[in-house]
Amino acid sequence: MNPIYRTTFLAFVCSALLATVSAAPSKDACAKQDLKTDPFSCCTIPKLLDVAVVTTCFEKFPIDPATPPPKGSGSLSPTDCMSECIMNSTGIYSRKGDVDAKKLTSVFTDSLPPNSPWLSVVNKAIRECSAKSTKKSAEFDKAVADSKKIAGKGQGVCNPEASFLVDCIHTTVFSECPTSLRSTTSECATIWQFLKNCPFSALRQ
């Protein structure tokens, strides 16, 4: 994996996770933009997760397409296992595998000072993404069941709910970056205009 890209990934966690966090109005309107600017350079979002935890989980479950899936993982997507690792390590997932809503909020907001302009943005993202995740619960359950069918004996299966939540929260926070903190370069202006109608994932397709 390119060192620069890996650094970006560890800083923002989700630049490589491609879950769609909002519906696109049309395929043409949200076609990939021919931009040289990294979207994350248009707004420096705070580190919402413990970098040590993210690094450990990233190394345990690398998402580089050139790297074979880790032994013992029956999940179809390495990002699911990496994100599940993060959620287990931080206590967001209970022992039963359910999302602890209070823990989810504290993990993503504890690093922010009380007067941070990001606090309301992050809390809103958590509420919205949790609601979206709940609506997709049947889809996640089916994905887990399907993965178990193809997993080898003794192999584990990871829940795509984890990568959806981690990605959704980060990309929603980025998309809602306070105006005062946004870069005003021409390409960044194009990106912000694009995000008014299209999902963040369309920038990375």
C-alpha positions in Angstrom: 0.0 0.0 0.0 1.3 3.5 -0.9 2.7 5.0 2.4 0.9 8.3 1.8 -2.4 6.6 1.2 -1.9 4.4 4.3 -1.2 7.5 6.4 -4.4 9.1 5.2 -6.3 6.0 5.9 -5.1 5.7 9.5 -5.8 9.4 10.1 -9.3 9.3 8.8 -10.0 5.6 9.0 -12.4 5.4 6.2 -11.0 6.9 3.0 -10.8 3.4 1.5 -14.2 2.0 2.8 -16.7 2.5 0.0 -20.1 2.1 1.8 -22.6 4.5 0.3 -23.9 6.8 3.0 -26.6 8.7 1.1 -28.6 8.1 -2.1 -27.3 9.6 -5.3 -29.9 11.4 -7.5 -28.6 9.9 -10.7 -25.7 8.0 -12.1 -24.7 10.8 -14.5 -25.0 13.5 -11.9 -22.7 11.6 -9.5 -20.2 10.3 -12.0 -16.6 10.2 -10.8 -14.9 13.6 -10.7 -11.7 14.0 -12.6 -9.9 15.7 -9.7 -6.3 15.6 -8.5 -7.1 16.8 -5.1 -7.5 14.3 -2.2 -11.0 15.1 -0.8 -9.6 14.8 2.7 -7.3 17.7 2.1 -10.3 19.9 1.8 -11.1 19.6 5.4 -9.0 18.2 8.2 -11.5 16.3 10.4 -10.4 15.4 13.9 -9.1 11.9 14.7 -12.3 10.3 16.1 -10.8 6.9 17.0 -7.7 5.8 18.9 -4.9 5.7 16.3 -3.2 2.8 18.1 -6.4 0.7 17.9 -6.9 1.5 14.3 -3.3 0.7 13.4 -3.4 -2.7 15.2 -6.7 -3.6 13.5 -5.4 -2.4 10.1 -2.3 -4.6 10.5 -4.3 -7.5 11.6 -6.8 -7.1 8.7 -5.1 -5.3 5.8 -7.4 -4.0 3.1 -4.8 -3.7 0.4 -6.3 -5.6 -2.6 -2.8 -7.1 -3.2 -2.8 -8.6 0.2 -4.5 -12.0 0.6 -7.4 -12.1 3.1 -6.2 -13.0 6.6 -6.4 -16.7 7.6 -9.4 -17.4 9.8 -11.6 -14.7 8.2 -14.5 -15.9 6.1 -15.8 -12.4 5.5 -15.9 -11.4 1.8 -14.5 -8.0 2.6 -11.4 -7.4 4.7 -12.8 -4.0 5.7 -15.6 -5.7 7.6 -13.1 -7.5 9.8 -10.9 -4.5 10.3 -13.9 -2.4 11.3 -15.3 -5.1 13.5 -11.9 -5.3 15.2 -12.1 -1.6 15.9 -15.6 -1.9 17.3 -14.7 -4.9 19.5 -11.5 -3.3 20.7 -13.2 -0.1 21.7 -16.2 -1.8 23.3 -18.7 -0.5 20.9 -19.8 -4.1 20.3 -21.1 -5.8 23.4 -20.2 -9.4 24.2 -23.4 -10.4 22.4 -22.3 -8.6 19.3 -24.8 -5.8 19.6 -24.0 -2.1 19.2 -23.8 -0.2 22.5 -25.3 3.1 21.5 -23.8 5.0 24.5 -20.4 3.5 23.9 -20.6 4.3 20.2 -21.2 8.0 21.1 -18.5 8.2 23.7 -15.8 6.5 21.6 -16.4 8.9 18.7 -16.7 12.1 20.9 -14.5 11.7 24.0 -11.5 13.1 22.2 -13.4 16.3 21.3 -13.3 19.3 23.8 -16.7 20.6 25.0 -16.4 23.7 22.8 -15.3 21.9 19.7 -17.2 23.0 16.5 -17.1 19.3 15.6 -19.1 18.0 18.6 -22.5 18.7 17.1 -21.4 17.5 13.7 -20.2 14.1 15.1 -23.2 13.6 17.3 -25.5 14.2 14.3 -23.5 11.8 12.2 -23.7 9.1 14.8 -27.5 9.5 15.1 -28.0 9.5 11.3 -25.6 6.6 10.7 -27.1 4.5 13.5 -30.6 5.0 12.1 -29.4 4.0 8.6 -27.6 0.9 10.1 -30.7 -0.2 11.9 -32.7 0.0 8.6 -30.0 -2.2 6.9 -29.9 -4.8 9.7 -31.7 -7.5 7.6 -29.2 -6.9 4.8 -26.3 -7.2 7.2 -27.7 -10.4 8.7 -28.1 -11.9 5.2 -24.5 -11.0 4.3 -23.2 -12.7 7.5 -25.3 -15.8 6.7 -24.0 -15.9 3.1 -20.4 -15.5 4.3 -20.8 -18.4 6.7 -21.9 -20.6 3.8 -18.7 -20.0 1.9 -16.4 -19.9 4.9 -14.1 -22.8 5.4 -14.2 -24.9 8.5 -13.1 -23.0 11.6 -13.0 -19.7 9.7 -14.6 -16.6 11.2 -17.1 -14.3 9.6 -17.2 -10.5 10.1 -20.3 -8.3 10.1 -20.5 -5.6 7.4 -22.5 -3.5 9.9 -19.1 -2.5 11.4 -17.5 -1.1 8.3 -20.8 0.6 7.4 -20.9 2.4 10.7 -17.3 3.4 10.8 -17.3 4.6 7.2 -20.7 6.3 7.5 -19.7 8.3 10.6 -16.4 9.5 9.2 -17.7 10.4 5.7 -20.8 12.1 7.1 -18.6 14.2 9.4 -16.4 15.1 6.5 -19.3 16.0 4.3 -20.7 18.3 7.1 -17.4 20.0 7.7 -18.1 23.5 9.1 -17.8 26.2 6.5 -15.1 28.0 8.5 -12.8 25.0 8.4 -13.1 24.2 4.7 -10.4 24.8 2.1 -11.4 27.3 -0.5 -9.4 26.0 -3.4 -11.2 25.7 -6.7 -11.1 21.9 -6.7 -12.3 21.7 -3.1 -15.1 24.1 -4.0 -16.1 21.6 -6.8 -16.0 18.7 -4.2 -18.2 20.6 -1.7 -20.7 21.4 -4.5 -20.6 17.7 -5.6 -21.3 16.5 -2.1 -24.5 18.6 -1.8 -26.2 16.1 -4.1 -24.0 13.0 -4.2 -22.5 10.5 -1.7 -18.9 10.7 -0.6 -18.3 7.2 -1.9 -18.9 8.6 -5.5 -15.6 10.5 -5.1 -13.8 7.2 -4.6 -15.5 5.0 -7.1 
